[in-house]
C-alpha cells in the first residue's frame, strides 16, 4: 500500500468514529481517488468533518469537477446521504481502463 493510501485509511478510521458518519471508504473513479462518506439521514456533512477532510487535501468532488463551492452530495443510499470527496494529492494520477471492441 502506498503512503497516501495509508494516510487516507487513517482519515477514514477517524471519520467512522464520528457520530454523524454511518460509513466511510476509499473508492476510485476513472482517474481519481475518492473518499466516500455516508452521513446518517438526509443531513449535510458536519463542518468539522469537512474541515478534517480539507486538512488532508480532500475536497467535495462535485465542487472540484464543476467549480461549485464545496459540493460533495452524490445521492441517497438507504437511510444515509452519500458524499464524495476528491483526493487532491493524487488527482488525475490513476489510469482508466479502455476496452477495445473489434
Secondary structure per residue as TSV (DSSP state, phi and psi in degrees):
chain	resnum	aa	ss	phi	psi
A	1	X	-	360.0	139.2
A	2	X	-	-78.8	164.0
A	3	X	H	-60.2	-39.2
A	4	X	H	-65.7	-42.9
A	5	X	H	-62.7	-40.5
A	6	X	H	-59.0	-43.7
A	7	X	H	-62.0	-43.5
A	8	X	H	-66.1	-35.1
A	9	X	H	-62.3	-38.4
A	10	X	H	-66.2	-41.5
A	11	X	H	-59.8	-45.2
A	12	X	H	-63.6	-41.3
A	13	X	H	-58.9	-40.9
A	14	X	H	-66.2	-39.3
A	15	X	H	-63.9	-40.6
A	16	X	H	-61.5	-23.2
A	17	X	T	-81.0	-12.1
A	18	X	S	-74.7	137.1
A	19	X	T	-58.4	-34.7
A	20	X	T	-82.3	-14.6
A	21	X	E	-92.9	119.3
A	22	X	E	-81.8	-35.0
A	23	X	E	-164.2	158.9
A	24	X	E	-152.7	142.0
A	25	X	E	-160.9	165.1
A	26	X	E	-92.5	140.3
A	27	X	E	-138.5	169.5
A	28	X	E	-129.9	132.2
A	29	X	-	-91.8	-164.9
A	30	X	S	-60.4	-41.6
A	31	X	S	-128.5	-1.3
A	32	X	-	-129.9	155.2
A	33	X	E	-97.0	137.3
A	34	X	E	-123.4	151.7
A	35	X	E	-109.4	122.5
A	36	X	E	-97.7	131.0
A	37	X	E	-125.5	121.5
A	38	X	E	-100.0	123.8
A	39	X	E	-102.9	135.8
A	40	X	E	-59.0	130.7
A	41	X	T	72.2	-164.7
A	42	X	T	-88.2	18.2
A	43	X	-	-77.3	161.5
A	44	X	-	-78.8	167.0
A	45	X	-	-69.7	127.9
A	46	X	-	-57.8	144.5
A	47	X	H	-55.1	-36.1
A	48	X	H	-67.4	-31.1
A	49	X	H	-70.6	-44.7
A	50	X	H	-59.5	-43.7
A	51	X	H	-63.6	-41.6
A	52	X	H	-62.0	-44.0
A	53	X	H	-64.4	-43.0
A	54	X	H	-62.0	-36.0
A	55	X	H	-60.7	-21.6
A	56	X	T	-110.4	25.1
A	57	X	T	59.6	40.0
A	58	X	E	-114.1	126.0
A	59	X	E	-124.2	152.2
A	60	X	E	-53.7	120.8
A	61	X	H	-60.7	-44.6
A	62	X	H	-64.9	-34.6
A	63	X	H	-64.2	-36.5
A	64	X	H	-74.7	-47.1
A	65	X	H	-69.0	-30.5
A	66	X	H	-116.7	6.2
A	67	X	-	62.9	19.8
A	68	X	-	-89.4	150.7
A	69	X	T	-66.0	113.2
A	70	X	T	51.8	29.0
A	71	X	-	-76.4	126.5
A	72	X	-	-129.0	-11.4
A	73	X	E	-59.5	130.6
A	74	X	E	-121.9	-13.1
A	75	X	E	139.4	-177.7
A	76	X	E	-102.6	142.6
A	77	X	E	-132.1	102.5
A	78	X	T	60.6	-123.8
A	79	X	T	-94.8	13.1
A	80	X	E	-118.3	164.3
A	81	X	E	-112.9	125.3
A	82	X	E	-94.9	137.5
A	83	X	E	-131.1	140.1
A	84	X	E	-110.9	132.0
A	85	X	E	-123.1	127.6
A	86	X	E	-87.5	133.1
A	87	X	E	-78.8	105.7
A	88	X	T	-72.2	-23.0
A	89	X	T	-71.3	-28.1
A	90	X	S	-117.0	14.1
A	91	X	T	-53.9	127.6
A	92	X	T	78.3	2.5
A	93	X	-	-85.7	-13.2
A	94	X	S	-92.9	148.3
A	95	X	-	-92.1	138.3
A	96	X	-	-90.8	160.3
A	97	X	-	-107.1	133.2
A	98	X	-	-114.1	129.5
A	99	X	-	-103.8	123.3
A	100	X	-	-93.3	131.2
A	101	X	-	-106.7	126.6
A	102	X	-	-100.3	360.0
